[in-house]
Amino acid sequence: KIGELKIKQLRGEATAQLGDRFDIRAFHDVVLGSGAIPLDVLEANVHRWIDTTKAASPPSPLDRQRTVGSRWRYLHNRLRQQRRRRRRRRSS
């Protein structure tokens, strides 16, 4: 429970400091990417990520659209491949 509260606190700090630049997927990568670590190390990692995100140039709206579009295409193609495999298995 302590870890959950700490992560919620860090997410609130990141949201407040980054505003529109806050990306929940990137935040999750920072939090979960290191595995099981002490909370003070996690806090340092998140603060370092906030600082680097602030220093980076702001993402353009087109970047966000490309990410969403490419993810959609990836999932769509996966679904098509699964359907083809099922058809081949049935016909064999």
DSSP file (Angstrom, degrees, kcal/mol; ACC not computed):
  #  RESIDUE AA STRUCTURE BP1 BP2  ACC     N-H-->O    O-->H-N    N-H-->O    O-->H-N    TCO  KAPPA ALPHA  PHI   PSI    X-CA   Y-CA   Z-CA
    1    1 A K     >        0   0    0      0, 0.0     4,-2.2     0, 0.0     5,-0.2   0.000 360.0 360.0 360.0 -34.9    0.0    0.0    0.0
    2    2 A I  H  >  +     0   0    0      1,-0.2     4,-2.2     2,-0.2     5,-0.1   0.912 360.0  49.6 -64.6 -41.7    2.9    2.4    0.7
    3    3 A G  H  > S+     0   0    0      2,-0.2     4,-2.6     1,-0.2    -1,-0.2   0.898 108.8  52.4 -63.9 -40.5    4.3    1.8   -2.8
    4    4 A E  H  > S+     0   0    0      1,-0.2     4,-2.3     2,-0.2    -1,-0.2   0.923 110.5  47.7 -61.5 -44.5    0.9    2.5   -4.4
    5    5 A L  H  X S+     0   0    0     -4,-2.2     4,-2.2     1,-0.2    -1,-0.2   0.889 111.4  50.9 -63.9 -39.0    0.6    5.8   -2.5
    6    6 A K  H  X S+     0   0    0     -4,-2.2     4,-2.7     2,-0.2    -2,-0.2   0.914 110.1  49.2 -65.3 -42.8    4.1    6.8   -3.5
    7    7 A I  H  X S+     0   0    0     -4,-2.6     4,-2.5     2,-0.2    -2,-0.2   0.905 110.9  50.3 -64.2 -40.8    3.5    6.0   -7.2
    8    8 A K  H  X S+     0   0    0     -4,-2.3     4,-2.2     2,-0.2    -1,-0.2   0.909 111.2  49.2 -62.7 -40.6    0.2    8.0   -7.0
    9    9 A Q  H  X S+     0   0    0     -4,-2.2     4,-2.3     2,-0.2    -2,-0.2   0.930 112.1  47.8 -62.9 -45.5    2.2   10.9   -5.4
   10   10 A L  H  X S+     0   0    0     -4,-2.7     4,-2.6     1,-0.2    -2,-0.2   0.880 110.3  52.2 -64.5 -37.9    4.9   10.7   -8.1
   11   11 A R  H  X S+     0   0    0     -4,-2.5     4,-2.7     2,-0.2    -1,-0.2   0.909 109.1  50.3 -64.3 -41.0    2.3   10.6  -10.9
   12   12 A G  H  X S+     0   0    0     -4,-2.2     4,-2.4     2,-0.2    -2,-0.2   0.911 111.3  48.2 -62.1 -42.7    0.6   13.7   -9.4
   13   13 A E  H  X S+     0   0    0     -4,-2.3     4,-2.6     2,-0.2     5,-0.2   0.926 112.8  48.2 -62.7 -44.8    4.0   15.5   -9.3
   14   14 A A  H  X S+     0   0    0     -4,-2.6     4,-2.6     1,-0.2     5,-0.4   0.913 112.4  48.5 -63.7 -42.4    4.8   14.5  -12.9
   15   15 A T  H  X S+     0   0    0     -4,-2.7     4,-2.0     1,-0.2    -1,-0.2   0.913 113.5  47.3 -63.6 -42.6    1.3   15.6  -14.1
   16   16 A A  H  < S+     0   0    0     -4,-2.4    -2,-0.2    -5,-0.2    -1,-0.2   0.900 118.3  40.1 -66.6 -40.7    1.6   19.0  -12.4
   17   17 A Q  H  < S+     0   0    0     -4,-2.6    -2,-0.2    -5,-0.2    -1,-0.2   0.843 123.5  36.3 -79.9 -33.2    5.2   19.7  -13.6
   18   18 A L  H >< S+     0   0    0     -4,-2.6     3,-2.0    -5,-0.2     2,-0.2   0.765  77.5 176.1 -94.6 -26.3    4.8   18.4  -17.2
   19   19 A G  G >< S+     0   0    0     -4,-2.0     3,-1.3    -5,-0.4    -1,-0.2  -0.406  75.5   5.7  61.4-120.7    1.2   19.4  -18.0
   20   20 A D  G 3  S+     0   0    0      1,-0.3    -1,-0.3    -2,-0.2    -2,-0.1   0.716 127.3  64.7 -69.0 -20.9    0.5   18.5  -21.6
   21   21 A R  G <  S+     0   0    0     -3,-2.0    -1,-0.3    -6,-0.1     2,-0.2   0.621  74.3 113.9 -77.7 -11.4    3.9   16.8  -22.0
   22   22 A F    <   -     0   0    0     -3,-1.3     2,-0.5    -7,-0.2    -7,-0.0  -0.439  46.6-171.2 -65.9 126.5    2.9   14.1  -19.5
   23   23 A D     >  -     0   0    0     -2,-0.2     4,-2.3     1,-0.1     5,-0.2  -0.974  15.7-156.1-122.4 115.6    2.6   10.7  -21.2
   24   24 A I  H  > S+     0   0    0     -2,-0.5     4,-2.5     1,-0.2     5,-0.2   0.840  94.0  54.5 -62.1 -34.3    1.2    8.0  -19.0
   25   25 A R  H  > S+     0   0    0      2,-0.2     4,-2.1     1,-0.2    -1,-0.2   0.905 109.5  46.6 -67.3 -40.3    2.9    5.2  -21.1
   26   26 A A  H  > S+     0   0    0      2,-0.2     4,-2.0     1,-0.2    -2,-0.2   0.891 111.4  52.4 -67.6 -38.3    6.3    6.8  -20.6
   27   27 A F  H  X S+     0   0    0     -4,-2.3     4,-2.5     1,-0.2    -2,-0.2   0.928 109.2  49.4 -61.9 -44.7    5.6    7.2  -16.9
   28   28 A H  H  X S+     0   0    0     -4,-2.5     4,-3.1     1,-0.2     5,-0.4   0.888 108.0  54.5 -61.9 -38.9    4.7    3.6  -16.6
   29   29 A D  H  X S+     0   0    0     -4,-2.1     4,-1.9     1,-0.2    -1,-0.2   0.908 110.5  46.2 -60.6 -41.3    7.9    2.7  -18.4
   30   30 A V  H  X S+     0   0    0     -4,-2.0     4,-0.6     2,-0.2    -2,-0.2   0.929 117.5  42.5 -66.9 -44.8    9.9    4.6  -15.9
   31   31 A V  H  < S+     0   0    0     -4,-2.5     3,-0.2     1,-0.2    -2,-0.2   0.925 127.0  29.4 -69.9 -44.8    8.1    3.1  -12.9
   32   32 A L  H >< S+     0   0    0     -4,-3.1     3,-1.1    -5,-0.2    -3,-0.2   0.673 102.9  78.8 -91.5 -18.0    7.9   -0.5  -14.1
   33   33 A G  H 3< S+     0   0    0     -4,-1.9    -1,-0.2    -5,-0.4    -3,-0.1   0.772  92.2  50.0 -65.9 -27.9   11.1   -0.6  -16.2
   34   34 A S  T 3< S-     0   0    0     -4,-0.6    -1,-0.3     1,-0.3     2,-0.2   0.557  97.6-144.8 -89.4  -7.7   13.5   -0.9  -13.3
   35   35 A G    <   -     0   0    0     -3,-1.1     2,-0.8    -4,-0.1    -1,-0.3  -0.493  61.4  -1.6  79.4-151.4   11.7   -3.8  -11.6
   36   36 A A  S    S+     0   0    0     -2,-0.2    -4,-0.0    -4,-0.0    -1,-0.0  -0.666  82.3 151.0 -80.8 110.2   11.6   -4.1   -7.8
   37   37 A I        -     0   0    0     -2,-0.8    -2,-0.1     1,-0.0     5,-0.0  -0.919  51.1 -84.3-134.5 159.9   13.6   -1.2   -6.4
   38   38 A P     >  -     0   0    0      0, 0.0     4,-2.2     0, 0.0     3,-0.4  -0.282  41.1-116.1 -62.0 152.6   13.5    0.9   -3.2
   39   39 A L  H  > S+     0   0    0      1,-0.2     4,-2.6     2,-0.2     5,-0.2   0.827 113.6  56.2 -64.0 -32.9   11.0    3.8   -3.2
   40   40 A D  H  > S+     0   0    0      2,-0.2     4,-1.8     1,-0.2    -1,-0.2   0.867 108.9  47.4 -68.4 -33.2   13.7    6.4   -2.8
   41   41 A V  H  > S+     0   0    0     -3,-0.4     4,-2.5     2,-0.2    -2,-0.2   0.899 111.3  51.3 -70.3 -40.8   15.4    5.1   -6.0
   42   42 A L  H  X S+     0   0    0     -4,-2.2     4,-2.5     1,-0.2    -2,-0.2   0.921 109.2  50.8 -60.2 -44.0   12.1    5.0   -7.8
   43   43 A E  H  X S+     0   0    0     -4,-2.6     4,-2.5     1,-0.2    -1,-0.2   0.908 110.0  49.4 -61.3 -42.3   11.5    8.6   -6.7
   44   44 A A  H  X S+     0   0    0     -4,-1.8     4,-2.3     2,-0.2    -1,-0.2   0.905 110.7  50.7 -63.5 -41.2   14.9    9.6   -8.1
   45   45 A N  H  X S+     0   0    0     -4,-2.5     4,-2.3     2,-0.2    -2,-0.2   0.917 111.6  47.1 -62.3 -43.6   14.2    7.9  -11.4
   46   46 A V  H  X S+     0   0    0     -4,-2.5     4,-2.5     2,-0.2    -2,-0.2   0.911 112.1  49.5 -66.8 -41.8   10.9    9.6  -11.8
   47   47 A H  H  X S+     0   0    0     -4,-2.5     4,-2.3     2,-0.2    -1,-0.2   0.885 110.8  50.4 -65.2 -37.1   12.4   13.0  -11.0
   48   48 A R  H  X S+     0   0    0     -4,-2.3     4,-2.4     2,-0.2    -1,-0.2   0.912 110.7  49.6 -64.4 -41.6   15.2   12.4  -13.4
   49   49 A W  H  X S+     0   0    0     -4,-2.3     4,-2.4     2,-0.2    -2,-0.2   0.902 109.6  51.5 -63.9 -41.2   12.6   11.5  -16.1
   50   50 A I  H  X S+     0   0    0     -4,-2.5     4,-2.4     2,-0.2    -2,-0.2   0.929 110.7  48.7 -60.5 -45.3   10.6   14.6  -15.3
   51   51 A D  H  X S+     0   0    0     -4,-2.3     4,-1.9     1,-0.2    -2,-0.2   0.913 113.2  45.7 -62.8 -43.7   13.7   16.8  -15.7
   52   52 A T  H  X S+     0   0    0     -4,-2.4     4,-1.4     2,-0.2    -1,-0.2   0.866 112.6  51.3 -69.2 -34.5   14.7   15.2  -19.1
   53   53 A T  H  < S+     0   0    0     -4,-2.4    -2,-0.2     2,-0.2    -1,-0.2   0.893 109.8  49.8 -69.1 -38.4   11.2   15.4  -20.4
   54   54 A K  H  < S+     0   0    0     -4,-2.4    -2,-0.2     1,-0.2    -1,-0.2   0.899 111.7  48.8 -62.9 -40.2   11.0   19.1  -19.4
   55   55 A A  H  < S+     0   0    0     -4,-1.9    -1,-0.2    -5,-0.2    -2,-0.2   0.760  96.4  88.5 -73.8 -24.7   14.3   19.7  -21.2
   56   56 A A  S  < S-     0   0    0     -4,-1.4    -3,-0.0    -5,-0.1     0, 0.0  -0.306  92.6 -94.6 -72.4 157.4   13.3   17.9  -24.4
   57   57 A S        -     0   0    0      1,-0.1    -1,-0.1    -2,-0.0     3,-0.1  -0.434  50.9 -95.8 -69.4 147.6   11.5   19.7  -27.2
   58   58 A P        -     0   0    0      0, 0.0     2,-0.1     0, 0.0    -1,-0.1  -0.361  41.8-109.7 -66.2 141.7    7.7   19.5  -27.0
   59   59 A P        -     0   0    0      0, 0.0    -3,-0.0     0, 0.0     0, 0.0  -0.435  30.7-123.5 -70.3 143.8    6.2   16.7  -29.1
   60   60 A S    >>  -     0   0    0     -2,-0.1     4,-1.3     1,-0.1     3,-0.7  -0.510  20.6-114.3 -82.4 156.8    4.2   17.9  -32.1
   61   61 A P  H 3> S+     0   0    0      0, 0.0     4,-1.9     0, 0.0     5,-0.1   0.822 116.8  61.1 -59.5 -29.3    0.6   16.9  -32.5
   62   62 A L  H 3> S+     0   0    0      1,-0.2     4,-2.7     2,-0.2     5,-0.2   0.868  97.8  57.0 -66.5 -35.2    1.6   14.9  -35.6
   63   63 A D  H <> S+     0   0    0     -3,-0.7     4,-2.1     1,-0.2    -1,-0.2   0.920 107.4  47.9 -60.5 -43.1    3.9   12.7  -33.5
   64   64 A R  H  X S+     0   0    0     -4,-1.3     4,-2.2     1,-0.2    -1,-0.2   0.905 111.8  49.7 -64.9 -40.9    1.0   11.7  -31.3
   65   65 A Q  H  X S+     0   0    0     -4,-1.9     4,-2.9     1,-0.2     5,-0.2   0.906 109.4  51.8 -65.1 -40.9   -1.1   10.9  -34.3
   66   66 A R  H  X S+     0   0    0     -4,-2.7     4,-2.8     2,-0.2     5,-0.2   0.907 109.6  50.2 -61.9 -41.1    1.6    8.8  -35.9
   67   67 A T  H  X S+     0   0    0     -4,-2.1     4,-2.1     2,-0.2    -2,-0.2   0.936 113.5  44.1 -63.4 -47.0    2.0    6.8  -32.7
   68   68 A V  H  X S+     0   0    0     -4,-2.2     4,-2.3     1,-0.2    -2,-0.2   0.923 115.7  48.5 -64.3 -43.8   -1.7    6.1  -32.4
   69   69 A G  H  X S+     0   0    0     -4,-2.9     4,-2.5     1,-0.2    -2,-0.2   0.905 111.5  48.1 -64.5 -42.2   -2.0    5.3  -36.1
   70   70 A S  H  X S+     0   0    0     -4,-2.8     4,-2.4     2,-0.2    -1,-0.2   0.884 111.4  50.8 -68.5 -36.4    1.0    2.9  -36.1
   71   71 A R  H  X S+     0   0    0     -4,-2.1     4,-2.5    -5,-0.2     5,-0.2   0.920 110.3  49.7 -64.8 -42.4   -0.3    1.1  -33.1
   72   72 A W  H  X S+     0   0    0     -4,-2.3     4,-2.7     1,-0.2    -2,-0.2   0.930 111.5  48.5 -61.2 -45.6   -3.7    0.7  -34.7
   73   73 A R  H  X S+     0   0    0     -4,-2.5     4,-2.7     1,-0.2     5,-0.2   0.905 110.5  51.8 -61.9 -41.0   -2.1   -0.7  -37.9
   74   74 A Y  H  X S+     0   0    0     -4,-2.4     4,-2.2     1,-0.2    -2,-0.2   0.943 113.3  43.3 -60.3 -48.7    0.0   -3.1  -35.8
   75   75 A L  H  X S+     0   0    0     -4,-2.5     4,-2.2     2,-0.2    -2,-0.2   0.892 113.2  52.5 -66.1 -38.8   -3.0   -4.4  -34.0
   76   76 A H  H  X S+     0   0    0     -4,-2.7     4,-2.2    -5,-0.2    -1,-0.2   0.926 110.6  47.3 -62.5 -44.7   -5.1   -4.6  -37.1
   77   77 A N  H  X S+     0   0    0     -4,-2.7     4,-2.3     2,-0.2    -1,-0.2   0.883 109.8  53.4 -66.3 -37.5   -2.4   -6.6  -38.9
   78   78 A R  H  X S+     0   0    0     -4,-2.2     4,-2.3    -5,-0.2    -1,-0.2   0.922 109.1  49.2 -60.6 -43.9   -2.1   -9.0  -35.9
   79   79 A L  H  X S+     0   0    0     -4,-2.2     4,-2.2     1,-0.2    -2,-0.2   0.911 110.0  50.7 -63.3 -42.7   -5.8   -9.6  -36.0
   80   80 A R  H  X S+     0   0    0     -4,-2.2     4,-2.2     1,-0.2    -1,-0.2   0.911 109.9  50.5 -61.4 -42.4   -5.7  -10.3  -39.7
   81   81 A Q  H  X S+     0   0    0     -4,-2.3     4,-2.3     1,-0.2    -2,-0.2   0.906 109.4  50.8 -63.0 -41.5   -2.8  -12.8  -39.3
   82   82 A Q  H  X S+     0   0    0     -4,-2.3     4,-2.2     1,-0.2    -1,-0.2   0.909 109.7  50.1 -63.1 -41.5   -4.7  -14.6  -36.5
   83   83 A R  H  X S+     0   0    0     -4,-2.2     4,-2.2     1,-0.2    -1,-0.2   0.909 109.6  51.0 -63.6 -41.5   -7.8  -14.9  -38.7
   84   84 A R  H  X S+     0   0    0     -4,-2.2     4,-2.4     1,-0.2    -2,-0.2   0.916 109.0  50.9 -61.8 -42.8   -5.7  -16.3  -41.6
   85   85 A R  H  X S+     0   0    0     -4,-2.3     4,-2.2     1,-0.2    -1,-0.2   0.910 109.5  50.5 -61.8 -42.2   -4.1  -18.9  -39.3
   86   86 A R  H  X S+     0   0    0     -4,-2.2     4,-2.2     1,-0.2    -1,-0.2   0.917 110.4  49.6 -62.3 -42.8   -7.5  -20.1  -38.1
   87   87 A R  H  X S+     0   0    0     -4,-2.2     4,-2.1     1,-0.2    -1,-0.2   0.908 110.4  50.2 -62.3 -41.6   -8.8  -20.4  -41.6
   88   88 A R  H  X S+     0   0    0     -4,-2.4     4,-1.2     1,-0.2    -1,-0.2   0.887 110.2  50.2 -64.5 -39.1   -5.8  -22.4  -42.6
   89   89 A R  H  < S+     0   0    0     -4,-2.2    -1,-0.2     1,-0.2    -2,-0.2   0.892 111.2  48.8 -65.7 -39.6   -6.2  -24.8  -39.7
   90   90 A R  H  < S+     0   0    0     -4,-2.2    -2,-0.2     1,-0.2    -1,-0.2   0.885 112.1  48.1 -67.2 -38.5   -9.9  -25.3  -40.4
   91   91 A S  H  <        0   0    0     -4,-2.1    -1,-0.2     1,-0.2    -2,-0.2   0.706 360.0 360.0 -77.6 -18.7   -9.2  -26.1  -44.1
   92   92 A S     <        0   0    0     -4,-1.2    -1,-0.2    -5,-0.2    -2,-0.2   0.486 360.0 360.0 -77.3 360.0   -6.4  -28.5  -43.3
